[in-house]
Amino acid sequence: MKPADAYFFDIDGTLLVTRDLVHWNALHKAMLEVYGVDTTIEGLPYHGKTDVAILRAALNRCGVYRQAFDDRLPSALAVVRREVEKNAAGIAADVCPAIPDVLSRILQGRKLLAIASGNLEAVGWHKLSAAGLRTFFGFGSFGDHCEQRVAIFDNAVRLAKDRLGQGARVCFIGDTPDDIRAARSVNASIIAVSTGTFSFQQLARMEPDACCQSCRELPGPF
């Protein structure tokens, strides 16, 4: 595949894997405090989904629908941000293979490097800080105002073209089928890595531009 001008990385399962319940507990606290529902995201297929979509799915199965959900959503997201901020020291993040080297090579190649994640922005930055990766990234496209991943990717492409020009080539790196579908929807390249919950075979069947066991195998040069 041709080198891109801008590379947008997903966070969970692509750059890092967390071993804690800080984000999980923050979502639970938001649902309990704002909606009065004592539930969790247990059992939901949340990998590749945005924080807003995860909250909606968890509350829908408890009978909180449409307007009742939307009206209180800003307050719920504020609670998620507050709880992650309060407990950020407890975030335990393992960096996925070869990530610092890959990010360094992209920056050395003078390419635009950013985040495209369904996390709320504050949550994403806390995870990256815990993993020692925050300094690689200056900006990103997050899930604060986007319920669907395709909207996050569409915004990322717009941000890249605003900085580099309308002819900029954008590549996403992610670990879920949703990343592949979203990149296709915005006419961008996609590299899938099986460092998350989906196997190499599951991702390869969707025919991304490249499919790797980890970022150690990412095609270059950058």
N, C-alpha and C positions, 0 to 999 in steps of 0.2 A: 504494500500500500504506500501511497505517496506521503511524505512527511506533511504534517499539518502546521498551521501558523499558531494555533491555540489548542491547548490540551486542558480539558476539564475532567477532574477526578471525582468519583464518588468517594464517600468516607468509609462507612461501615462495610466491611467485607472486602474492600478494595485497597484502601490505604492502611486500615487498622482493624483490629477486632477487639472489642471491649470484653472484660471479664468481671464486670460489676453490674449493679442494678440501679445506678444513679438515674439514668434516663428512664428506665422502666418504672421506677418508683415515682419519678416526677410526673409521668403520664397518669399513674394511679392517683396521685395526690390531686391532680387537676380535675379528674373525673369525680372524685369524692367531694372535694371542696366546692367546685362550681356547679356541678350537676346533681350532687347528692346521691351519686351512684357508686357503690363500693364494688368496683370491678377492676379487672386488669386486662392486658392485651394477650393473655395466655390463650393459645389455640388459634390465634389469628394468623393468616399467611401475610405477615407484615414486612417480610424482606423485600426491599425494592419500593416500598410504599412511603409516602410522605407522613410526617407527624400528624398533619390535619386529617389525612385519609385514615390513619390508624385510629385516631380518636373517634372519628365518625363511625367506623366499623364496630369498634368496641361498644360504643353507646347505642348504636342502632340495634344491636342484639339484646340490649337491655330496655328497649322501648323508647329511646330518645331519638326523635326523628326531625329532619328538615329544619323548620323555623326554630324549634326549641333548641336544637343543636347550634344553629348558626348565630342566634341571638347572644349566646353565652360564650361563643368561641374565643373572642378576644380576651376575655377574662381567663379562660382555661389556658390559653397559650402564655399569658403572663405568669400563671402559676408554674407552668413547665419551666419557663426561663428562670424564675425565682428559685425553684427547687434545685435545678442543675447548678446554678450559680452558688447556692448555699453549700452544696455537697460536691463541688468540683474536685476537691482534694481527694475524694474517694474514687475518682475515675481511674480504672486500671486498663490501659490500652496497650496491646501488643502490635507493633508495627509489622505489616505484611512483608514478605521477602523482597529484598532489593529496593524497597521504596526510596530511601534517602539517595541512593545512587542514581536511580531513574530521574527523580525530581531535579537533582543537581545537573544531570546531563541536559535536561530540557531547558533549564535556565541558562546553562552555558551556551546552548544553541540559540540563545536570544529569542526564545519562543514565549508566548503568553501562557502562563500557568495559573489555573484557578480551580475552584471547587464547584461541583454541581451535585447537590445533596438534598434529599428530602427532609433532613434535619432542620429544625429551626436554626437560624444563623448563630445565635448565642450558644446553642447546644453544640453545633458543629465545631465552632472555634474552641470551646472547652475541651472537646475530645482531641482535637489536633494539638492543642497545647499539652495535654496530658501525655500524648505520644511523642512530643518533641518535634512536631512537624509544622507548627504554626508559622514559623519564619519563612517557609517556602512559599506561602500564599498571601497575596495582597487583597484578594476579593473573591467573590463567588456568587452563585445563584442558589438560593435556598428555598425551603418550604414554607416560610412565614406567610406568604400570600399566594401560594400555589398548592392546590390540593392534588393535582395530577403531575406525574413526573415529566410528561411531555411539556407542560407549561414551564417547568424549571429549565429544561433543555432549550426550549424556544427562547427564554429570557437569556440564557447563557450565550446562545448564538448572537443575539442582538448586542449583548455587552461586548463580545469579541469584535463584532463588525464596527461597533462604535469606536473602538480603540484602534483597530487595524485596517479598517476599510471594508467596503462591501464585498470585495473579492476574497476575504480571509477564509481559509480552510480550517474547519473546526473538527476536532476529534474528541470523543468522550471515552473514558475508561471506567468500566463498571463491572459488577459481579452478578447481575440479575437479568432475567429475561425482560423485565421492565426497562432496564437501561437500553437494551438492544432495540426494543420497540420504539422507545422515545427518540433515540438517535435517528432511526429510520424516518420517523414522522417529521423531523426537522431537517432532513437531507444532510445529515452529518455523518462522519465516519464513527465507528464504534469498535473498540477493542474490549473483548470480554475476558475476564480473569476468574478462575475458579477457586479463589481464596475465601469466598463466602460460603453460603449454604448450598449453592447449586453446583453440580458436578461439571467437569469439562464436557462430558458427553451431552448433558442437558443444554448447555450454552452453545456448543458447536452445532447442534441440530438447528438452531435458529439462524445460522449462517451470518455471524458478525463479520466485519472486515478482517479481523484476526481473533483467534481464541488461544489463550495461554493458560497454563497451569498456575502461573503466578506472574507478577510483573518482572521477575528475573528474565522471562522469555520475551519481553516486549520487543517488537520489531523496531529497529532504529534505521538510520540515524535520526536524531531529533534536531 
